[in-house]
Amino acid sequence: MTFCPVLDLSQRITPNGERGSVSGVAGIRTGGLSGRVNCGVVREMVYGVHTSVSATPGLANLSSDLELSAARGLWTTALPRLRGELGPDAFRAWIEPLRLIAIDAASVTFGAPNGYAVARLTTDYLHRLQARWSSLDPAGRRVRLVVADADALAQDDVGTEEDLELAQELASVEAAQEPVELSGSAKTFSNYEVGEANRVAVAIARGLAEGPGTGDLVFFHGLHGVGKTHLLEAITARLRETAPKKRVLLLTAQRFLNEFQSALRDRETGPFKAALRGADVLLIDDLQLICGKSATQDEFFQTLDDLISRGRTVVCTADVAIDGLQGLNSRMRCVLQGGFTAKINEPDFDLRRAIAKRKTSELNARRGGFVLPDEAIDLIAARITGTGRAVEGAIKQVFAASALIGREASMEVVVEALSGNWSPPEKSVPVETIKRRVAAFYDMTLEDLVSQRRHRAVARPRQVAMYFCKRLTRRSFPDIGQRFGGRDHTTVMHAVKRIEELAAQDVTFAAELQEIGRKITE
């Protein structure tokens, strides 16, 4: 047994089926696979554990034909929903080639064309496959992914076009009772941390979720990673509870664009328009993606105008304010400016700390044994500035480092894991600027900063200035030393190490460093 996938990239699997008919927005393209997979065994990867089982006489012998047929019926039902969650491109690339090849009391096995597909599916899509299968299978079987031989892949288990169209219709009927999933994890108001950066946006979102008004139009904007998508998913999840009979449609602007272009190519825009304009609440994420695309903008404007005129609710997000949306036509701009607008800012220290604590708790609940001391949480909140996603990424980084070395997530592990997060910017800051800003912060002269005085009131600011010179420039240790009164490179190295140690031990000092860094780079 090994713990890495065997990736067989030597074979090329290409679609050869004719395109099937399209039913509504989420039409399914069907077709078989051609190509030969050169492998003598079926390779299985379940959450990164790699094993081998014989491909002969076949895994299908583990189950009866009746069970396998029933399982394939469930899979056919799941396909339209997966396509809706992933979008047509990802669905065609990764899900459509799968074949359900075996089922037993504990698991259901899907065959993929090669090792690369298994690795990619395991990394990016296995959690979605498992969630979707679990929602349909009362037995709660585990999803297994294997590399299957050509005979297994040739099995026509995806169903006829009629089966898929029927499944699509059933999925659309059941959609009103089913939450929309964009990110593959439950994102609700209960796990959305609130602070000064997002308080207004959250208040508006909660108001919509508890009872949308007549003709509400809301526009949220903020940098990538501040929580806009989470907010849309939280609204959607809450509406499923408070207004289960309402038709709530949540999709990205990219998916809107893809589906609209597909409908135009197929000359079947009617079902596309009907699906969108039949919504009671329409939520569109990343609106900036359709700016500059005139035909798509026109279609979205007509949809927006139709929904608002009939008292429906529309919520949009973008990474910039309305005035900053390049390529947005005047009609769209005018309509959006007539609605509610709220900005989601980057989180402050308190909100970053809350996000870090929540992410730590989530990872501990999922895997167990992952606990960060409060001082480590404070350190991460102080040193990882930017968006909430950056904070979550830092927690994941610490978790991975802790698991890799088999140690508890101590302060030492945290500092080591996040040391690379302090890389110099693309554009260096002049050394003289750093010296002036540090001297001003500590209310001292430049002469004192570079002098030979060793009193702590002078030596500590000097070490801070050296630290930032190394962090924010590409100067060498000897070069920095020369710019601080001709000091030796070992003095600079000691200064940088000392400041890093102090920041790891003292949260107040870490916050002070953050403030100095902001003043230097502003």
C-alpha positions, 0 to 999 in steps of 0.5 A, a space after each residue: 500500500 502506498 499513499 500517493 496515486 499512480 498517475 497514468 497519463 499515457 492514454 488519451 480518452 476522447 468523447 465520441 458520442 453524439 450530443 443529446 437533446 437539451 432539456 431546460 437550462 441544465 441539459 445533459 450531453 450524453 455519449 460514450 468513451 473511446 480509447 484504450 486504458 492500459 492497465 491490468 488492475 483496477 486502481 482504487 483511491 479512497 481519500 488518498 489511500 492507493 490499493 490494487 484489486 484484480 480487474 478480472 472477473 470484475 468488481 461487478 460480481 460483488 453485487 447482483 444485477 438488480 442492485 447494480 441496476 437500482 444503483 445506476 438509476 440513482 446515479 442517473 437521478 444525481 447527474 442533472 444535480 451535479 451538473 447544476 452544482 459544478 457547471 457544464 464544463 467541469 461536469 463534462 470533463 470529470 463527471 460524465 466519463 465516470 461509470 458506476 461499476 460495482 456496489 456492495 453493502 458498504 460502498 459504491 464504486 465508480 470507474 474513471 478512465 485513468 489515474 489522473 482523473 482519479 487523482 483530480 476527482 479525489 482532490 476536487 470533487 469527491 466530497 460533492 460526489 459523496 454528498 450527492 450520493 448520500 442524499 439519494 442512498 438510504 444506506 449511506 454507502 461510501 463513494 470509491 473511485 477507481 481506474 477501470 479497464 476499457 470494458 468497464 468504461 464501455 458499459 452504458 450505465 448513464 441511462 438513455 437520453 429519455 432517462 436523463 431528461 426525466 431525471 432532469 424534470 424530477 430534479 427541477 421539481 424537487 429543487 424548491 426543497 433542496 439547498 443550492 450548493 456552490 462551494 461544497 460545504 454548508 455556509 449559513 448565517 450560523 458560521 458567518 462571523 460578523 464584525 464591523 467590516 460586514 455588519 451592514 451587509 449581514 443585516 441586509 442579508 438577514 432581512 432578505 432571508 427572513 422575508 424578502 420584500 417586494 421588488 428588492 434589489 441588493 448589491 454586495 461588493 468587496 474584495 475576493 475572499 471577504 465572504 460575499 459567496 458565503 453570504 449568498 449561500 447563507 441567504 439561500 439556506 435560510 430561505 429554504 427554511 423560512 419560505 420553502 415554497 419559493 423558487 430560489 435560484 443561486 448561480 455564478 455570473 460565469 454559469 449564467 454566461 455559459 448557459 446563455 451561450 449554450 442556449 444561443 448555440 442550440 437555439 433554445 433560449 426559451 427554457 433558459 429564460 423561463 427558468 431564470 424568470 420563474 425565480 422568486 429570488 435570484 442570486 448572482 455571484 461575481 457580476 463583474 464576469 459578464 461586464 463587457 459582454 453586450 449580449 449577455 448583459 442585455 439578457 441579464 438586464 431583461 431578466 433583472 427588469 422582468 423580475 423586479 417589475 413583478 415584485 421578485 428579489 434579486 441579489 448580486 455581488 461583485 468584487 468592486 463597487 457599481 461605479 468601478 465595474 468596467 464594461 457595465 452598460 448604462 442601463 444596468 448601472 442605472 438599475 443597480 444604483 437604484 437598489 440597496 448597496 453594501 460593501 464588505 470590507 477586509 476584516 479587522 483584528 477582532 473579526 480575523 480572530 473570530 474567523 481563525 477560531 471558527 476555522 480551527 473548531 471546524 477542522 478539529 470537528 472534522 479530523 480531531 486532535 487539532 487545537 490551537 492555543 489562544 496566543 497562536 490564534 492571536 498571532 495569526 489574527 495579528 500577522 495574517 492581514 487581508 481577507 477572511 479567506 487568507 486567515 482560513 488558508 493560514 489555519 489550514 496551513 498550520 493544520 497541514 504542517 501539524 499533521 505532516 510532522 505529527 506534532 501538536 500545533 504549538 506556537 513553534 509549529 505555527 511560526 514555522 508553518 507561516 514563515 513563508 507568508 511574509 514574502 517581500 512584495 513585487 515592488 520593494 520599498 526604499 530603505 530610506 523610507 523604511 528608516 524614516 517611517 520607523 523613526 517617526 513611529 518611535 518618535 526618534 531621529 534618523 541619526 539615533 536610529 543608525 547610531 552606535 547607541 545600544 540603549 533599548 529605547 534605540 536598539 529595539 526600533 533599530 532592530 525593527 527597521 532592519 527587520 522590515 528592510 529584510 522583509 520589504 526589500 531584496 537587500 542582502 544582510 551585509 547591504 542592510 548592515 552598511 545602511 545602519 552605520 556600517 554594522 556587520 551582517 550578523 548583527 542584521 541577522 540577529 535583529 531579524 531573528 529577534 523581532 520574529 521571536 518577539 512577534 511570536 511571543 507577544 501579541 501586542 508587539 505583533 500588532 505593533 509590527 503590523 501597524 508599522 508595516 502598514 505605515 511603511 507601505 501606505 
